[in-house]
Amino acid sequence: MTLSDTGPLVALIDLNDRNHARCVDALPSLRAPLLTTWSCFTEAMYLLWRAGGYPAQEALWQLFEKDAARLHRESDEERVRMRALMEQYRDTPMDLADASLVAAAEQLGIRQIFTLDSDFYVYRVNGVQSFAVVP
C-alpha cells in the first residue's frame, strides 16, 4: 500500500487541478491500494466540493467503493503521536492531516507517500527515516 495525502486525491479527480496529469501519470507506479486517513479524506471531500460539487465528491467515494483507496482508522496511540508530531514540527507547521499520515506510516511501517506537499521531505518516520515521496 501507498499512503496518500489530500492533494493527490483531489488532483486525481479534479481535471482542472494543475497537478492532475502528474498524479495520474504517477498512479501506475504506486503500490495499490492507496491508503489515507480520515483527516485527509475529510479535507479532500471539502476541497472537491469547492472544485466540482457533489459529482467530484462522488468520484472520491467511487475510489473507495472500487477498493482503489482505503481508509486507515487510527488507534488511540496514533492520536497521541499526532499531537506530539504537531508539537515537534510546529515551526513547519504540521497540520492534523500531515500528522495523521506520519503516525500511520510509523504504525504500519509504510514509507512511500503520494503527496504534493514538500513538507514530507522534512518529516521523518520514527524520527529518522525519510519518506519516499511520489510524484
Short mmCIF file of the C-alpha atoms (twelve columns), coordinates in Angstrom:
data_MODEL
# 
_entry.id   MODEL 
# 
loop_
_atom_site.group_PDB 
_atom_site.id 
_atom_site.type_symbol 
_atom_site.label_atom_id 
_atom_site.label_alt_id 
_atom_site.label_comp_id 
_atom_site.label_asym_id 
_atom_site.label_seq_id 
_atom_site.Cartn_x 
_atom_site.Cartn_y 
_atom_site.Cartn_z 
_atom_site.pdbx_PDB_model_num 
ATOM 1   C CA . MET A 1   0.000   0.000  0.000   1 
ATOM 2   C CA . THR A 2   0.957   3.600  -0.534  1 
ATOM 3   C CA . LEU A 3   -0.080  6.366  1.836   1 
ATOM 4   C CA . SER A 4   -1.923  9.163  0.070   1 
ATOM 5   C CA . ASP A 5   -2.141  12.762 1.149   1 
ATOM 6   C CA . THR A 6   -5.078  15.030 0.324   1 
ATOM 7   C CA . GLY A 7   -3.541  16.785 -2.687  1 
ATOM 8   C CA . PRO A 8   -3.234  13.754 -4.957  1 
ATOM 9   C CA . LEU A 9   -6.719  12.524 -4.056  1 
ATOM 10  C CA . VAL A 10  -8.098  15.851 -5.211  1 
ATOM 11  C CA . ALA A 11  -5.816  16.087 -8.245  1 
ATOM 12  C CA . LEU A 12  -6.770  12.618 -9.485  1 
ATOM 13  C CA . ILE A 13  -10.423 13.668 -9.634  1 
ATOM 14  C CA . ASP A 14  -10.303 17.370 -10.461 1 
ATOM 15  C CA . LEU A 15  -9.401  17.650 -14.147 1 
ATOM 16  C CA . ASN A 16  -8.711  21.368 -13.637 1 
ATOM 17  C CA . ASP A 17  -6.179  20.781 -10.868 1 
ATOM 18  C CA . ARG A 18  -2.713  21.837 -12.071 1 
ATOM 19  C CA . ASN A 19  -1.312  18.523 -10.751 1 
ATOM 20  C CA . HIS A 20  -3.949  16.280 -12.348 1 
ATOM 21  C CA . ALA A 21  -1.771  14.851 -15.145 1 
ATOM 22  C CA . ARG A 22  1.238   14.492 -12.863 1 
ATOM 23  C CA . CYS A 23  -0.761  12.451 -10.331 1 
ATOM 24  C CA . VAL A 24  -2.494  10.320 -12.968 1 
ATOM 25  C CA . ASP A 25  0.918   9.560  -14.518 1 
ATOM 26  C CA . ALA A 26  2.354   8.543  -11.129 1 
ATOM 27  C CA . LEU A 27  -0.533  6.257  -10.182 1 
ATOM 28  C CA . PRO A 28  0.657   3.096  -12.030 1 
ATOM 29  C CA . SER A 29  3.988   3.182  -10.158 1 
ATOM 30  C CA . LEU A 30  2.317   3.065  -6.724  1 
ATOM 31  C CA . ARG A 31  1.613   0.041  -4.576  1 
ATOM 32  C CA . ALA A 32  -2.175  -0.309 -4.636  1 
ATOM 33  C CA . PRO A 33  -4.482  0.360  -2.985  1 
ATOM 34  C CA . LEU A 34  -3.927  3.907  -1.801  1 
ATOM 35  C CA . LEU A 35  -4.294  4.302  1.941   1 
ATOM 36  C CA . THR A 36  -5.336  7.575  3.501   1 
ATOM 37  C CA . THR A 37  -6.543  8.830  6.852   1 
ATOM 38  C CA . TRP A 38  -9.877  10.265 7.909   1 
ATOM 39  C CA . SER A 39  -8.277  13.694 8.223   1 
ATOM 40  C CA . CYS A 40  -7.100  13.615 4.610   1 
ATOM 41  C CA . PHE A 41  -10.376 12.131 3.388   1 
ATOM 42  C CA . THR A 42  -12.347 14.903 5.097   1 
ATOM 43  C CA . GLU A 43  -10.044 17.572 3.695   1 
ATOM 44  C CA . ALA A 44  -10.324 16.066 0.187   1 
ATOM 45  C CA . MET A 45  -14.122 15.986 0.395   1 
ATOM 46  C CA . TYR A 46  -14.169 19.669 1.311   1 
ATOM 47  C CA . LEU A 47  -11.804 20.655 -1.498  1 
ATOM 48  C CA . LEU A 48  -13.645 18.521 -4.045  1 
ATOM 49  C CA . TRP A 49  -16.947 20.150 -3.078  1 
ATOM 50  C CA . ARG A 50  -15.392 23.506 -3.843  1 
ATOM 51  C CA . ALA A 51  -13.881 22.233 -7.112  1 
ATOM 52  C CA . GLY A 52  -16.833 20.331 -8.546  1 
ATOM 53  C CA . GLY A 53  -19.643 19.877 -6.061  1 
ATOM 54  C CA . TYR A 54  -21.206 16.537 -5.268  1 
ATOM 55  C CA . PRO A 55  -20.125 14.849 -8.543  1 
ATOM 56  C CA . ALA A 56  -16.483 15.376 -7.559  1 
ATOM 57  C CA . GLN A 57  -17.172 14.043 -4.071  1 
ATOM 58  C CA . GLU A 58  -18.956 11.026 -5.567  1 
ATOM 59  C CA . ALA A 59  -15.866 10.314 -7.666  1 
ATOM 60  C CA . LEU A 60  -13.835 10.111 -4.444  1 
ATOM 61  C CA . TRP A 61  -16.410 7.765  -2.912  1 
ATOM 62  C CA . GLN A 62  -16.031 5.607  -6.032  1 
ATOM 63  C CA . LEU A 63  -12.279 5.194  -5.428  1 
ATOM 64  C CA . PHE A 64  -13.117 3.614  -2.075  1 
ATOM 65  C CA . GLU A 65  -16.013 1.562  -3.414  1 
ATOM 66  C CA . LYS A 66  -13.732 0.086  -6.099  1 
ATOM 67  C CA . ASP A 67  -11.054 -0.620 -3.440  1 
ATOM 68  C CA . ALA A 68  -8.572  1.642  -5.237  1 
ATOM 69  C CA . ALA A 69  -8.315  3.503  -1.928  1 
ATOM 70  C CA . ARG A 70  -8.853  2.576  1.712   1 
ATOM 71  C CA . LEU A 71  -9.225  4.469  4.975   1 
ATOM 72  C CA . HIS A 72  -6.860  3.886  7.867   1 
ATOM 73  C CA . ARG A 73  -8.517  4.045  11.278  1 
ATOM 74  C CA . GLU A 74  -6.028  5.415  13.749  1 
ATOM 75  C CA . SER A 75  -5.548  3.965  17.203  1 
ATOM 76  C CA . ASP A 76  -5.511  5.878  20.473  1 
ATOM 77  C CA . GLU A 77  -1.717  5.639  20.439  1 
ATOM 78  C CA . GLU A 78  -1.605  7.208  16.975  1 
ATOM 79  C CA . ARG A 79  -3.751  10.131 18.150  1 
ATOM 80  C CA . VAL A 80  -1.317  10.740 20.999  1 
ATOM 81  C CA . ARG A 81  1.536   10.529 18.493  1 
ATOM 82  C CA . MET A 82  -0.193  13.022 16.154  1 
ATOM 83  C CA . ARG A 83  -0.264  15.601 18.921  1 
ATOM 84  C CA . ALA A 84  3.420   15.026 19.677  1 
ATOM 85  C CA . LEU A 85  4.287   15.309 15.980  1 
ATOM 86  C CA . MET A 86  2.375   18.568 15.616  1 
ATOM 87  C CA . GLU A 87  4.319   19.953 18.569  1 
ATOM 88  C CA . GLN A 88  7.641   18.665 17.225  1 
ATOM 89  C CA . TYR A 89  7.045   20.174 13.779  1 
ATOM 90  C CA . ARG A 90  5.190   23.294 14.948  1 
ATOM 91  C CA . ASP A 91  7.675   25.551 13.143  1 
ATOM 92  C CA . THR A 92  6.996   23.858 9.784   1 
ATOM 93  C CA . PRO A 93  3.998   23.888 10.763  1 
ATOM 94  C CA . MET A 94  2.447   20.420 10.637  1 
ATOM 95  C CA . ASP A 95  -1.314  20.212 10.263  1 
ATOM 96  C CA . LEU A 96  -3.536  17.396 11.532  1 
ATOM 97  C CA . ALA A 97  -3.743  15.656 8.158   1 
ATOM 98  C CA . ASP A 98  0.059   15.517 7.839   1 
ATOM 99  C CA . ALA A 99  0.404   14.314 11.430  1 
ATOM 100 C CA . SER A 100 -2.135  11.560 10.781  1 
ATOM 101 C CA . LEU A 101 -0.115  10.343 7.789   1 
ATOM 102 C CA . VAL A 102 3.196   10.326 9.663   1 
ATOM 103 C CA . ALA A 103 1.597   8.475  12.605  1 
ATOM 104 C CA . ALA A 104 0.038   5.950  10.194  1 
ATOM 105 C CA . ALA A 105 3.386   5.464  8.454   1 
ATOM 106 C CA . GLU A 106 5.019   4.732  11.786  1 
ATOM 107 C CA . GLN A 107 2.265   2.355  12.883  1 
ATOM 108 C CA . LEU A 108 2.098   0.443  9.592   1 
ATOM 109 C CA . GLY A 109 5.752   0.546  8.546   1 
ATOM 110 C CA . ILE A 110 4.996   2.375  5.281   1 
ATOM 111 C CA . ARG A 111 7.464   4.933  3.912   1 
ATOM 112 C CA . GLN A 112 6.099   5.585  0.424   1 
ATOM 113 C CA . ILE A 113 3.764   8.575  0.287   1 
ATOM 114 C CA . PHE A 114 1.781   10.035 -2.601  1 
ATOM 115 C CA . THR A 115 1.853   13.756 -1.876  1 
ATOM 116 C CA . LEU A 116 2.306   17.182 -3.404  1 
ATOM 117 C CA . ASP A 117 3.378   18.608 -0.047  1 
ATOM 118 C CA . SER A 118 7.106   19.377 0.174   1 
ATOM 119 C CA . ASP A 119 6.939   19.147 3.982   1 
ATOM 120 C CA . PHE A 120 7.177   15.364 3.612   1 
ATOM 121 C CA . TYR A 121 10.820  15.869 2.650   1 
ATOM 122 C CA . VAL A 122 11.275  17.301 6.158   1 
ATOM 123 C CA . TYR A 123 9.141   14.875 8.196   1 
ATOM 124 C CA . ARG A 124 10.749  11.685 9.441   1 
ATOM 125 C CA . VAL A 125 9.220   8.278  10.152  1 
ATOM 126 C CA . ASN A 126 10.063  7.327  13.736  1 
ATOM 127 C CA . GLY A 127 12.220  10.434 13.857  1 
ATOM 128 C CA . VAL A 128 14.874  9.053  11.481  1 
ATOM 129 C CA . GLN A 129 13.661  7.576  8.191   1 
ATOM 130 C CA . SER A 130 12.797  9.855  5.311   1 
ATOM 131 C CA . PHE A 131 9.697   9.333  3.211   1 
ATOM 132 C CA . ALA A 132 9.837   8.021  -0.343  1 
ATOM 133 C CA . VAL A 133 7.821   10.838 -1.920  1 
ATOM 134 C CA . VAL A 134 5.852   10.284 -5.140  1 
ATOM 135 C CA . PRO A 135 5.496   12.015 -7.597  1 
# 
